[in-house]
Amino acid sequence: MFEPRIVAFCCHYCAYSAADLAGSMRLQYAPNIRVVEMPCSGTIDARVILAAFEDGADGVYVAGCLEGDCHFLKGNFRAKKRVHYVKKLLDDIGLGGERLEFYNLSAAMGTRFAEIANEMTERIKNLGPSPLKAKEVAGA
């Protein structure tokens, strides 16, 4: 059975703290999420997102602070804009923009973090493995 690999790029102050809270609350969520802590979601670069897919991720999401609450003022707006750009790029190259998403979280939203992890896992399970993986198998 297909178990997707999903990378979650989380800002240190809010989304990563929400992930930590989910763990402290012993909330159950899909174990296939790989959380990558970042100083701010605004530091995410299109190349980093694309590299995650190249390295075998079936899905990626970026999680930043709530709008208006970014510790770096507008980092989450920059991140959202970059994610939107990469979603269009993924559609253009045939990988599918629905494999990428952006979420806003506060540090107190541990339950929501777990819900997002499960939602993304279900979404990617429905989409199936990354088309890049199919090309690797065909080329092997």
N, CA, C and O atoms as a MOPAC input file, in Angstrom:
PM7 MOZYME 1SCF
protein

 N      0.84300 1    -1.19300 1     0.00000 1
 C      0.00000 1     0.00000 1     0.00000 1
 C      0.88200 1     1.24800 1     0.00000 1
 O      1.91000 1     1.29600 1     0.67500 1
 N      0.46600 1     2.24900 1    -0.76200 1
 C      1.21700 1     3.48700 1    -0.90800 1
 C      1.15300 1     4.33800 1     0.35900 1
 O      0.07400 1     4.71700 1     0.81600 1
 N      2.32200 1     4.62700 1     0.91300 1
 C      2.43200 1     5.54400 1     2.05100 1
 C      3.23600 1     6.75200 1     1.58100 1
 O      4.43700 1     6.64600 1     1.33700 1
 N      2.57400 1     7.89600 1     1.45600 1
 C      3.26200 1     9.07500 1     0.91100 1
 C      4.32600 1     9.63600 1     1.84200 1
 O      4.23200 1     9.54000 1     3.06500 1
 N      5.34500 1    10.22600 1     1.21800 1
 C      6.36200 1    10.97500 1     1.95300 1
 C      5.99000 1    12.44400 1     1.83100 1
 O      5.88600 1    12.98300 1     0.72900 1
 N      5.79300 1    13.07800 1     2.97000 1
 C      5.37900 1    14.48000 1     2.98300 1
 C      6.35200 1    15.28600 1     3.82700 1
 O      6.70400 1    14.89700 1     4.94100 1
 N      6.77900 1    16.41300 1     3.27700 1
 C      7.69500 1    17.30700 1     3.98500 1
 C      6.90500 1    18.54400 1     4.41700 1
 O      6.21200 1    19.16500 1     3.61100 1
 N      7.02000 1    18.88800 1     5.69000 1
 C      6.35800 1    20.07500 1     6.24700 1
 C      7.42700 1    21.07700 1     6.66600 1
 O      8.16200 1    20.84200 1     7.62500 1
 N      7.51200 1    22.19000 1     5.94900 1
 C      8.43100 1    23.26200 1     6.31700 1
 C      7.68700 1    24.17800 1     7.28000 1
 O      6.71000 1    24.82200 1     6.89800 1
 N      8.14400 1    24.23700 1     8.52600 1
 C      7.42600 1    24.95600 1     9.58500 1
 C      8.28000 1    26.06900 1    10.18200 1
 O      9.45700 1    25.87800 1    10.48800 1
 N      7.65400 1    27.24600 1    10.34200 1
 C      8.36800 1    28.34800 1    10.97700 1
 C      8.58600 1    28.02300 1    12.46200 1
 O      7.76800 1    27.35800 1    13.09800 1
 N      9.68600 1    28.49800 1    12.97900 1
 C     10.09800 1    28.19800 1    14.36100 1
 C      9.07800 1    28.67300 1    15.39000 1
 O      8.74900 1    27.94000 1    16.32300 1
 N      8.57800 1    29.89100 1    15.22800 1
 C      7.78500 1    30.51100 1    16.27800 1
 C      6.36900 1    29.97000 1    16.40000 1
 O      5.83800 1    29.87000 1    17.50700 1
 N      5.75700 1    29.62300 1    15.28800 1
 C      4.34700 1    29.21800 1    15.37400 1
 C      4.11500 1    27.78000 1    14.93400 1
 O      3.73000 1    26.94200 1    15.75000 1
 N      4.34000 1    27.48300 1    13.67000 1
 C      3.98100 1    26.15700 1    13.15900 1
 C      4.79500 1    25.04600 1    13.81100 1
 O      4.25300 1    23.98700 1    14.12900 1
 N      6.08700 1    25.27500 1    14.01400 1
 C      6.90700 1    24.24300 1    14.65500 1
 C      6.48000 1    24.06300 1    16.11600 1
 O      6.47000 1    22.94900 1    16.63900 1
 N      6.13200 1    25.16300 1    16.75300 1
 C      5.63000 1    25.07900 1    18.12900 1
 C      4.29800 1    24.34100 1    18.17500 1
 O      4.02200 1    23.61700 1    19.13100 1
 N      3.46600 1    24.52100 1    17.14300 1
 C      2.19600 1    23.79400 1    17.06600 1
 C      2.46800 1    22.29800 1    16.89900 1
 O      1.77600 1    21.47100 1    17.49300 1
 N      3.47100 1    21.95200 1    16.09400 1
 C      3.84100 1    20.53900 1    15.92600 1
 C      4.32900 1    19.96900 1    17.25800 1
 O      3.98000 1    18.84700 1    17.62600 1
 N      5.12200 1    20.73700 1    17.96400 1
 C      5.61600 1    20.31600 1    19.27500 1
 C      4.46200 1    20.13100 1    20.25800 1
 O      4.44200 1    19.17600 1    21.03500 1
 N      3.51000 1    21.04700 1    20.21600 1
 C      2.34100 1    20.95000 1    21.08600 1
 C      1.52600 1    19.69800 1    20.74700 1
 O      1.04200 1    19.01100 1    21.64600 1
 N      1.37700 1    19.40500 1    19.46500 1
 C      0.64700 1    18.20000 1    19.05900 1
 C      1.30700 1    16.96300 1    19.67000 1
 O      0.62400 1    16.04600 1    20.12600 1
 N      2.63200 1    16.94800 1    19.67300 1
 C      3.35600 1    15.83600 1    20.28900 1
 C      3.16500 1    15.79600 1    21.78700 1
 O      2.95800 1    14.72700 1    22.36200 1
 N      3.23300 1    16.96100 1    22.42900 1
 C      3.04400 1    17.03000 1    23.87900 1
 C      1.63600 1    16.58600 1    24.29100 1
 O      1.43400 1    16.01000 1    25.36000 1
 N      0.67500 1    16.87000 1    23.41400 1
 C     -0.71300 1    16.48500 1    23.68600 1
 C     -0.97000 1    15.01600 1    23.31000 1
 O     -2.06700 1    14.49000 1    23.49700 1
 N      0.07000 1    14.38000 1    22.78000 1
 C     -0.01200 1    12.98500 1    22.33200 1
 C     -1.11000 1    12.76600 1    21.29100 1
 O     -1.81800 1    11.75900 1    21.30000 1
 N     -1.22400 1    13.74800 1    20.39500 1
 C     -2.20700 1    13.63300 1    19.31800 1
 C     -1.66300 1    12.69000 1    18.25300 1
 O     -0.47800 1    12.71800 1    17.92100 1
 N     -2.54300 1    11.86500 1    17.73300 1
 C     -2.14400 1    10.92500 1    16.69600 1
 C     -2.30700 1    11.58900 1    15.32800 1
 O     -3.37500 1    12.10500 1    14.99900 1
 N     -1.24300 1    11.56700 1    14.54800 1
 C     -1.34400 1    12.01500 1    13.15900 1
 C     -0.39600 1    11.18400 1    12.31900 1
 O      0.47800 1    10.49200 1    12.84000 1
 N     -0.57900 1    11.26100 1    11.03700 1
 C      0.16300 1    10.41700 1    10.10300 1
 C      1.66500 1    10.46300 1    10.38200 1
 O      2.23900 1    11.54500 1    10.50700 1
 N      2.29800 1     9.30300 1    10.48000 1
 C      3.72500 1     9.26100 1    10.81000 1
 C      4.65200 1     9.56000 1     9.63400 1
 O      5.87200 1     9.58600 1     9.80000 1
 N      4.09100 1     9.78300 1     8.45700 1
 C      4.91600 1    10.00000 1     7.27700 1
 C      5.25800 1    11.47200 1     7.04400 1
 O      5.81900 1    11.81800 1     6.00400 1
 N      4.93100 1    12.32700 1     7.98700 1
 C      5.24600 1    13.75300 1     7.88800 1
 C      6.65200 1    13.97900 1     8.41700 1
 O      6.97800 1    13.57600 1     9.53300 1
 N      7.47300 1    14.62100 1     7.61500 1
 C      8.83200 1    14.98700 1     8.03600 1
 C      8.84600 1    16.49400 1     8.24600 1
 O      8.74400 1    17.25800 1     7.28600 1
 N      8.97200 1    16.92000 1     9.48900 1
 C      8.93200 1    18.34200 1     9.82900 1
 C     10.33600 1    18.93000 1     9.72900 1
 O     11.29600 1    18.40700 1    10.29500 1
 N     10.42100 1    20.03000 1     8.99300 1
 C     11.67900 1    20.76400 1     8.85000 1
 C     11.46400 1    22.13600 1     9.47800 1
 O     10.62800 1    22.91600 1     9.02400 1
 N     12.22700 1    22.41800 1    10.52600 1
 C     12.09500 1    23.70000 1    11.22600 1
 C     12.85400 1    24.78400 1    10.46800 1
 O     13.99000 1    24.58500 1    10.03600 1
 N     12.19900 1    25.94100 1    10.31500 1
 C     12.81100 1    27.09300 1     9.64500 1
 C     12.71000 1    28.29800 1    10.57300 1
 O     11.80700 1    28.35200 1    11.40800 1
 N     13.61200 1    29.26300 1    10.44500 1
 C     13.50500 1    30.45000 1    11.29700 1
 C     12.21200 1    31.22300 1    11.03900 1
 O     11.63000 1    31.79200 1    11.96200 1
 N     11.76200 1    31.24200 1     9.77400 1
 C     10.53900 1    31.93300 1     9.37100 1
 C     10.06800 1    31.29700 1     8.07500 1
 O     10.88600 1    30.93600 1     7.22900 1
 N      8.75800 1    31.15700 1     7.91000 1
 C      8.26400 1    30.58000 1     6.65500 1
 C      8.66900 1    31.45300 1     5.46800 1
 O      8.76900 1    30.96800 1     4.34100 1
 N      8.89900 1    32.73100 1     5.72100 1
 C      9.31400 1    33.65400 1     4.66200 1
 C     10.67700 1    33.34500 1     4.09200 1
 O     11.04300 1    33.88500 1     3.04800 1
 N     11.44400 1    32.48600 1     4.75300 1
 C     12.76100 1    32.13000 1     4.21900 1
 C     12.67600 1    30.98400 1     3.21200 1
 O     13.68700 1    30.61500 1     2.61400 1
 N     11.48500 1    30.41800 1     3.01700 1
 C     11.34000 1    29.32100 1     2.05900 1
 C     11.60300 1    29.86700 1     0.65400 1
 O     11.20300 1    30.97800 1     0.30700 1
 N     12.27500 1    29.06100 1    -0.12000 1
 C     12.62200 1    29.43900 1    -1.47800 1
 C     12.01300 1    28.41400 1    -2.42700 1
 O     11.89600 1    27.23900 1    -2.08000 1
 N     11.63200 1    28.84400 1    -3.59700 1
 C     11.04800 1    27.93300 1    -4.58600 1
 C     11.96800 1    26.74800 1    -4.84400 1
 O     11.50000 1    25.62100 1    -5.00600 1
 N     13.26400 1    26.99300 1    -4.88300 1
 C     14.22600 1    25.91400 1    -5.15200 1
 C     14.21500 1    24.85900 1    -4.05100 1
 O     14.41600 1    23.67600 1    -4.32700 1
 N     13.98400 1    25.27400 1    -2.81100 1
 C     13.94600 1    24.32800 1    -1.69000 1
 C     12.71100 1    23.43100 1    -1.80600 1
 O     12.78500 1    22.22400 1    -1.57300 1
 N     11.59100 1    24.02900 1    -2.16600 1
 C     10.36500 1    23.24700 1    -2.34000 1
 C     10.54400 1    22.24300 1    -3.47500 1
 O     10.21400 1    21.06600 1    -3.33000 1
 N     11.06700 1    22.71200 1    -4.59900 1
 C     11.28000 1    21.82300 1    -5.75200 1
 C     12.28400 1    20.72800 1    -5.42200 1
 O     12.13400 1    19.59300 1    -5.87300 1
 N     13.30500 1    21.05800 1    -4.64000 1
 C     14.30500 1    20.05600 1    -4.24300 1
 C     13.67600 1    18.96600 1    -3.38500 1
 O     14.07000 1    17.80300 1    -3.47600 1
 N     12.69500 1    19.33000 1    -2.54600 1
 C     12.01100 1    18.32500 1    -1.72400 1
 C     11.30700 1    17.30500 1    -2.62500 1
 O     11.34400 1    16.10500 1    -2.35300 1
 N     10.66800 1    17.78300 1    -3.69600 1
 C     10.03000 1    16.87100 1    -4.64100 1
 C     11.07000 1    16.02900 1    -5.38100 1
 O     10.87800 1    14.82900 1    -5.57800 1
 N     12.15800 1    16.65300 1    -5.78400 1
 C     13.22700 1    15.92000 1    -6.47500 1
 C     13.82600 1    14.84500 1    -5.58400 1
 O     14.25300 1    13.79800 1    -6.07000 1
 N     13.86000 1    15.10000 1    -4.27900 1
 C     14.43500 1    14.14800 1    -3.32100 1
 C     13.44200 1    13.06500 1    -2.88500 1
 O     13.74600 1    12.26600 1    -1.99900 1
 N     12.26500 1    13.03800 1    -3.50000 1
 C     11.34400 1    11.93800 1    -3.24200 1
 C     10.07600 1    12.25200 1    -2.48700 1
 O      9.30700 1    11.33800 1    -2.18800 1
 N      9.82200 1    13.51500 1    -2.16500 1
 C      8.57300 1    13.85100 1    -1.47500 1
 C      7.39400 1    13.69900 1    -2.43500 1
 O      7.48100 1    14.07500 1    -3.60400 1
 N      6.30800 1    13.15200 1    -1.93400 1
 C      5.08000 1    13.04800 1    -2.72300 1
 C      4.21900 1    14.29200 1    -2.51600 1
 O      3.37900 1    14.62200 1    -3.35300 1
 N      4.43400 1    14.97200 1    -1.40100 1
 C      3.70100 1    16.18500 1    -1.07900 1
 C      4.52900 1    17.06400 1    -0.16900 1
 O      5.40500 1    16.58200 1     0.54800 1
 N      4.24700 1    18.36100 1    -0.20100 1
 C      4.97700 1    19.33300 1     0.61700 1
 C      3.97700 1    20.36500 1     1.11800 1
 O      3.07100 1    20.76900 1     0.38900 1
 N      4.14900 1    20.79000 1     2.37000 1
 C      3.41600 1    21.97200 1     2.79800 1
 C      4.31800 1    22.87900 1     3.60300 1
 O      5.26700 1    22.44500 1     4.25600 1
 N      3.98400 1    24.16500 1     3.53200 1
 C      4.70600 1    25.19600 1     4.26600 1
 C      3.71700 1    25.75300 1     5.27200 1
 O      2.58600 1    26.08200 1     4.91500 1
 N      4.12800 1    25.86300 1     6.51800 1
 C      3.24600 1    26.37200 1     7.57200 1
 C      3.92300 1    27.55200 1     8.26000 1
 O      5.04900 1    27.45100 1     8.74700 1
 N      3.21200 1    28.66100 1     8.28500 1
 C      3.74800 1    29.87000 1     8.89600 1
 C      2.79600 1    30.41700 1     9.95000 1
 O      1.76200 1    29.81900 1    10.24900 1
 N      3.16400 1    31.55100 1    10.49800 1
 C      2.36400 1    32.20900 1    11.52800 1
 C      1.02200 1    32.66000 1    10.96000 1
 O      0.83500 1    32.71900 1     9.74500 1
 N      0.09700 1    32.97600 1    11.85600 1
 C     -1.18000 1    33.54100 1    11.42600 1
 C     -0.93000 1    34.88700 1    10.75900 1
 O      0.01200 1    35.60200 1    11.10200 1
 N     -1.79300 1    35.22100 1     9.79900 1
 C     -1.63000 1    36.49800 1     9.10100 1
 C     -1.73000 1    37.64000 1    10.09700 1
 O     -2.65300 1    37.69100 1    10.91000 1
 N     -0.77400 1    38.55400 1    10.02600 1
 C     -0.71300 1    39.67000 1    10.95200 1
 C      0.05600 1    39.37100 1    12.22200 1
 O      0.24600 1    40.26200 1    13.04900 1
 N      0.50600 1    38.12900 1    12.39500 1
 C      1.20400 1    37.72800 1    13.61700 1
 C      2.63700 1    37.26100 1    13.37900 1
 O      3.26900 1    36.72500 1    14.29000 1
 N      3.15200 1    37.45300 1    12.18300 1
 C      4.49800 1    36.96700 1    11.86500 1
 C      5.54100 1    37.70300 1    12.70700 1
 O      5.51900 1    38.93000 1    12.80500 1
 N      6.43800 1    36.95500 1    13.30100 1
 C      7.49400 1    37.55200 1    14.11100 1
 C      8.45800 1    38.37200 1    13.25400 1
 O      9.18800 1    39.21700 1    13.77300 1
 N      8.46100 1    38.12500 1    11.95900 1
 C      9.30300 1    38.88100 1    11.03900 1
 C      8.44500 1    39.76300 1    10.13800 1
 O      8.82300 1    40.07700 1     9.01000 1
 N      7.29000 1    40.15500 1    10.65600 1
 C      6.32800 1    41.08100 1    10.06300 1
 C      5.58100 1    40.55700 1     8.84300 1
 O      4.36000 1    40.40200 1     8.89300 1
 N      6.28900 1    40.28100 1     7.74300 1
 C      5.59100 1    39.86800 1     6.52600 1
 C      6.12300 1    38.57600 1     5.94100 1
 O      5.88500 1    38.28400 1     4.76900 1
 N      6.83300 1    37.80700 1     6.72800 1
 C      7.41000 1    36.56700 1     6.23200 1
 C      6.37000 1    35.59300 1     5.72700 1
 O      6.55900 1    34.95300 1     4.69200 1
 N      5.25400 1    35.47700 1     6.46500 1
 C      4.22100 1    34.53400 1     6.04900 1
 C      3.55400 1    34.96000 1     4.73900 1
 O      3.12100 1    34.10500 1     3.96700 1
 N      3.46300 1    36.26000 1     4.47800 1
 C      2.90500 1    36.72300 1     3.20300 1
 C      3.85100 1    36.37800 1     2.05000 1
 O      3.41300 1    35.96600 1     0.97600 1
 N      5.15200 1    36.55100 1     2.28800 1
 C      6.13400 1    36.18100 1     1.25800 1
 C      6.07700 1    34.68300 1     0.98000 1
 O      6.13000 1    34.25000 1    -0.17000 1
 N      5.96800 1    33.90000 1     2.05300 1
 C      5.91600 1    32.44300 1     1.89800 1
 C      4.67800 1    32.02600 1     1.10700 1
 O      4.76300 1    31.18300 1     0.21400 1
 N      3.54400 1    32.61000 1     1.43100 1
 C      2.29400 1    32.27300 1     0.74300 1
 C      2.40100 1    32.59600 1    -0.74700 1
 O      1.94900 1    31.82900 1    -1.59700 1
 N      3.00300 1    33.73300 1    -1.04300 1
 C      3.18200 1    34.14900 1    -2.43900 1
 C      4.10300 1    33.17500 1    -3.17900 1
 O      3.83600 1    32.82000 1    -4.32700 1
 N      5.17400 1    32.74800 1    -2.53200 1
 C      6.10700 1    31.80300 1    -3.15700 1
 C      5.45600 1    30.43700 1    -3.36500 1
 O      5.65400 1    29.80200 1    -4.40000 1
 N      4.68800 1    29.99400 1    -2.39000 1
 C      3.99700 1    28.70800 1    -2.52200 1
 C      3.01300 1    28.77400 1    -3.68600 1
 O      2.92200 1    27.83100 1    -4.47300 1
 N      2.28000 1    29.87100 1    -3.80200 1
 C      1.34200 1    30.03900 1    -4.91000 1
 C      2.07900 1    29.96600 1    -6.25500 1
 O      1.60600 1    29.32600 1    -7.19400 1
 N      3.23300 1    30.62200 1    -6.33700 1
 C      4.05300 1    30.58700 1    -7.55600 1
 C      4.48400 1    29.15600 1    -7.88400 1
 O      4.38500 1    28.72800 1    -9.03300 1
 N      4.95900 1    28.41800 1    -6.88200 1
 C      5.44200 1    27.05700 1    -7.11700 1
 C      4.28400 1    26.12200 1    -7.46200 1
 O      4.46100 1    25.19500 1    -8.25200 1
 N      3.10300 1    26.34900 1    -6.88500 1
 C      1.92800 1    25.53800 1    -7.24000 1
 C      1.65300 1    25.66100 1    -8.74000 1
 O      1.39900 1    24.66100 1    -9.41100 1
 N      1.70300 1    26.89100 1    -9.26400 1
 C      1.48800 1    27.09700 1   -10.70100 1
 C      2.59600 1    26.42400 1   -11.51300 1
 O      2.33900 1    25.83100 1   -12.56100 1
 N      3.80500 1    26.52200 1   -11.02400 1
 C      4.94000 1    25.89400 1   -11.70100 1
 C      4.77900 1    24.36700 1   -11.73500 1
 O      5.03600 1    23.73400 1   -12.75900 1
 N      4.35400 1    23.78500 1   -10.61500 1
 C      4.14000 1    22.33900 1   -10.55400 1
 C      3.03800 1    21.90400 1   -11.52600 1
 O      3.13600 1    20.84000 1   -12.13700 1
 N      2.00400 1    22.71500 1   -11.67000 1
 C      0.95700 1    22.42100 1   -12.65900 1
 C      1.53700 1    22.47700 1   -14.07300 1
 O      1.24600 1    21.62000 1   -14.90700 1
 N      2.35500 1    23.48900 1   -14.32800 1
 C      2.94300 1    23.66800 1   -15.66000 1
 C      3.84700 1    22.50300 1   -16.05600 1
 O      3.89200 1    22.12400 1   -17.22700 1
 N      4.56700 1    21.93400 1   -15.09100 1
 C      5.50400 1    20.84900 1   -15.43000 1
 C      4.87500 1    19.46600 1   -15.29200 1
 O      5.53400 1    18.45300 1   -15.53200 1
 N      3.60000 1    19.42400 1   -14.90700 1
 C      2.88800 1    18.15600 1   -14.85500 1
 C      3.00500 1    17.39000 1   -13.55200 1
 O      2.60600 1    16.22800 1   -13.47700 1
 N      3.54300 1    18.02100 1   -12.53200 1
 C      3.65500 1    17.35800 1   -11.23600 1
 C      2.37900 1    17.52800 1   -10.41000 1
 O      2.02500 1    16.66100 1    -9.61100 1
 N      1.70200 1    18.64600 1   -10.61000 1
 C      0.43800 1    18.88700 1    -9.92300 1
 C      0.57600 1    19.82100 1    -8.73700 1
 O      1.19300 1    19.47200 1    -7.73000 1
 N      0.00200 1    21.01100 1    -8.85700 1
 C      0.06000 1    22.00800 1    -7.79700 1
 C     -0.65200 1    21.59200 1    -6.52100 1
 O     -0.37900 1    22.13000 1    -5.44900 1
 N     -1.57500 1    20.62400 1    -6.63600 1
 C     -2.31000 1    20.18000 1    -5.44500 1
 C     -1.42600 1    19.38200 1    -4.49700 1
 O     -1.85500 1    19.04700 1    -3.39200 1
 N     -0.20700 1    19.07300 1    -4.90700 1
 C      0.74600 1    18.37100 1    -4.03300 1
 C      1.44500 1    19.32000 1    -3.06300 1
 O      2.22500 1    18.89000 1    -2.21400 1
 N      1.15500 1    20.61800 1    -3.19900 1
 C      1.79400 1    21.64900 1    -2.37800 1
 C      0.71500 1    22.51800 1    -1.76000 1
 O     -0.28600 1    22.83000 1    -2.40600 1
 N      0.92100 1    22.91700 1    -0.48600 1
 C     -0.06400 1    23.77000 1     0.18100 1
 C      0.62900 1    24.67800 1     1.19300 1
 O      1.74400 1    24.40600 1     1.63700 1
 N     -0.05900 1    25.76100 1     1.54300 1
 C      0.41100 1    26.68200 1     2.57600 1
 C     -0.65200 1    26.78000 1     3.66000 1
 O     -1.84500 1    26.85400 1     3.36200 1
 N     -0.22200 1    26.78000 1     4.91300 1
 C     -1.13300 1    26.88700 1     6.05700 1
 C     -0.62700 1    27.93800 1     7.03300 1
 O      0.57800 1    28.14100 1     7.17900 1
 N     -1.56800 1    28.60300 1     7.69900 1
 C     -1.24500 1    29.53800 1     8.77800 1
 C     -1.63300 1    28.88400 1    10.09500 1
 O     -2.74100 1    28.36600 1    10.23700 1
 N     -0.71400 1    28.90900 1    11.06200 1
 C     -0.95000 1    28.31600 1    12.37400 1
 C     -0.39900 1    29.22100 1    13.46400 1
 O      0.55800 1    29.96400 1    13.24700 1
 N     -1.00900 1    29.15100 1    14.62600 1
 C     -0.40400 1    29.79500 1    15.79900 1
 C      0.25000 1    28.68700 1    16.62100 1
 O      0.00700 1    27.50300 1    16.38400 1
 N      1.06600 1    29.07100 1    17.57200 1
 C      1.75900 1    28.09600 1    18.41700 1
 C      0.78700 1    27.26700 1    19.25200 1
 O      1.13200 1    26.17100 1    19.69300 1
 N     -0.41200 1    27.77200 1    19.47000 1
 C     -1.39600 1    27.08300 1    20.30200 1
 C     -2.27400 1    26.11200 1    19.51000 1
 O     -3.19700 1    25.52000 1    20.06900 1
 N     -1.99800 1    25.94300 1    18.21900 1
 C     -2.87300 1    25.14500 1    17.35600 1
 C     -2.32000 1    23.73800 1    17.10600 1
 O     -2.20500 1    23.30400 1    15.96000 1
 N     -1.98400 1    23.04000 1    18.17500 1
 C     -1.47200 1    21.67600 1    18.05500 1
 C     -2.47300 1    20.73700 1    17.41500 1
 O     -2.10700 1    19.89200 1    16.59800 1
 N     -3.73700 1    20.88100 1    17.78500 1
 C     -4.78300 1    20.03000 1    17.21300 1
 C     -4.90700 1    20.28300 1    15.71500 1
 O     -5.05500 1    19.34300 1    14.93400 1
 N     -4.84700 1    21.53700 1    15.31900 1
 C     -4.94400 1    21.87500 1    13.89100 1
 C     -3.73400 1    21.33600 1    13.13100 1
 O     -3.87100 1    20.89600 1    11.99000 1
 N     -2.54800 1    21.36500 1    13.74900 1
 C     -1.36700 1    20.80200 1    13.08800 1
 C     -1.59600 1    19.32700 1    12.76800 1
 O     -1.30100 1    18.87400 1    11.66200 1
 N     -2.11800 1    18.58600 1    13.73000 1
 C     -2.38800 1    17.16200 1    13.51700 1
 C     -3.43800 1    16.96100 1    12.42200 1
 O     -3.31700 1    16.04900 1    11.60500 1
 N     -4.46500 1    17.81300 1    12.40600 1
 C     -5.49400 1    17.73000 1    11.36200 1
 C     -4.89600 1    17.97600 1     9.98400 1
 O     -5.21000 1    17.26500 1     9.02900 1
 N     -4.03200 1    18.98500 1     9.88000 1
 C     -3.39400 1    19.30400 1     8.59900 1
 C     -2.54400 1    18.12900 1     8.12800 1
 O     -2.58100 1    17.76000 1     6.95400 1
 N     -1.77800 1    17.54400 1     9.04500 1
 C     -0.93700 1    16.39400 1     8.69300 1
 C     -1.79100 1    15.26800 1     8.12800 1
 O     -1.42100 1    14.64700 1     7.13100 1
 N     -2.91600 1    15.00700 1     8.75000 1
 C     -3.81200 1    13.94900 1     8.27200 1
 C     -4.49300 1    14.32600 1     6.96000 1
 O     -4.65000 1    13.48500 1     6.07500 1
 N     -4.90000 1    15.59900 1     6.83400 1
 C     -5.53000 1    16.06100 1     5.59400 1
 C     -4.57100 1    15.94100 1     4.41600 1
 O     -4.94800 1    15.45900 1     3.34800 1
 N     -3.33700 1    16.37700 1     4.61200 1
 C     -2.35300 1    16.29800 1     3.52700 1
 C     -2.04500 1    14.84300 1     3.17200 1
 O     -1.87400 1    14.51300 1     1.99900 1
 N     -1.97500 1    13.98400 1     4.17100 1
 C     -1.70600 1    12.57000 1     3.90800 1
 C     -2.82800 1    11.97000 1     3.07000 1
 O     -2.56200 1    11.24300 1     2.11200 1
 N     -4.07500 1    12.26300 1     3.41800 1
 C     -5.20900 1    11.74700 1     2.64200 1
 C     -5.20400 1    12.30300 1     1.22100 1
 O     -5.45100 1    11.57800 1     0.25800 1
 N     -4.92200 1    13.59600 1     1.10400 1
 C     -4.88200 1    14.21800 1    -0.22500 1
 C     -3.85200 1    13.53200 1    -1.10900 1
 O     -4.13600 1    13.19500 1    -2.25900 1
 N     -2.65300 1    13.32700 1    -0.56800 1
 C     -1.57600 1    12.74200 1    -1.36100 1
 C     -1.83600 1    11.26000 1    -1.63100 1
 O     -1.49300 1    10.76100 1    -2.70200 1
 N     -2.43300 1    10.55900 1    -0.68200 1
 C     -2.81200 1     9.16100 1    -0.93500 1
 C     -3.77100 1     9.07700 1    -2.11500 1
 O     -3.65300 1     8.18600 1    -2.95600 1
 N     -4.72200 1    10.00800 1    -2.17500 1
 C     -5.68000 1    10.02900 1    -3.28200 1
 C     -5.01800 1    10.37200 1    -4.61100 1
 O     -5.43600 1     9.88100 1    -5.65900 1
 N     -3.98200 1    11.21700 1    -4.57100 1
 C     -3.27200 1    11.58500 1    -5.79500 1
 C     -2.31800 1    10.48300 1    -6.25600 1
 O     -2.01600 1    10.36800 1    -7.44400 1
 N     -1.85000 1     9.67800 1    -5.30400 1
 C     -0.89400 1     8.62300 1    -5.63300 1
 C      0.54000 1     9.12200 1    -5.55900 1
 O      0.78600 1    10.28500 1    -5.23700 1
 N      1.48300 1     8.23900 1    -5.85900 1
 C      2.89300 1     8.62000 1    -5.78600 1
 C      3.23300 1     9.77100 1    -6.73400 1
 O      2.56500 1     9.97800 1    -7.74700 1
 N      4.25200 1    10.49000 1    -6.39500 1
 C      4.73100 1    11.57700 1    -7.23500 1
 C      5.05000 1    11.07100 1    -8.62700 1
 O      5.63800 1     9.99800 1    -8.76500 1
 N      4.68000 1    11.81400 1    -9.66800 1
 C      5.05000 1    11.40300 1   -11.03300 1
 C      6.56600 1    11.27900 1   -11.21600 1
 O      7.02700 1    10.56000 1   -12.10100 1
 N      7.32800 1    11.97200 1   -10.39000 1
 C      8.79000 1    11.84100 1   -10.48300 1
 C      9.22500 1    10.43900 1   -10.09200 1
 O     10.19000 1     9.91200 1   -10.64500 1
 N      8.52500 1     9.83100 1    -9.14800 1
 C      8.85900 1     8.47100 1    -8.73700 1
 C      8.55600 1     7.47500 1    -9.85100 1
 O      9.29900 1     6.51500 1   -10.05600 1
 N      7.46000 1     7.71200 1   -10.56700 1
 C      7.10400 1     6.83700 1   -11.68400 1
 C      8.19000 1     6.88500 1   -12.76400 1
 O      8.50300 1     5.86500 1   -13.37900 1
 N      8.75600 1     8.06000 1   -12.98900 1
 C      9.82400 1     8.20100 1   -13.98000 1
 C     11.08600 1     7.50100 1   -13.51000 1
 O     11.81600 1     6.92500 1   -14.31700 1
 N     11.35100 1     7.54700 1   -12.19000 1
 C     12.52500 1     6.84300 1   -11.63800 1
 C     12.38600 1     5.34600 1   -11.84100 1
 O     13.33800 1     4.67700 1   -12.24500 1
 N     11.18700 1     4.81200 1   -11.55900 1
 C     10.95200 1     3.37600 1   -11.69000 1
 C     11.06300 1     2.96700 1   -13.16200 1
 O     11.65500 1     1.93400 1   -13.47500 1
 N     10.50000 1     3.77100 1   -14.05900 1
 C     10.54200 1     3.45300 1   -15.48100 1
 C     11.97900 1     3.51800 1   -16.01400 1
 O     12.36300 1     2.75200 1   -16.89700 1
 N     12.76300 1     4.44800 1   -15.45900 1
 C     14.14100 1     4.61500 1   -15.90600 1
 C     15.10100 1     3.61800 1   -15.27800 1
 O     16.22500 1     3.46000 1   -15.75500 1
 N     14.67700 1     2.94700 1   -14.22100 1
 C     15.56400 1     2.02900 1   -13.50100 1
 C     15.73200 1     0.71400 1   -14.19100 1
 O     16.45100 1    -0.15500 1   -13.69800 1

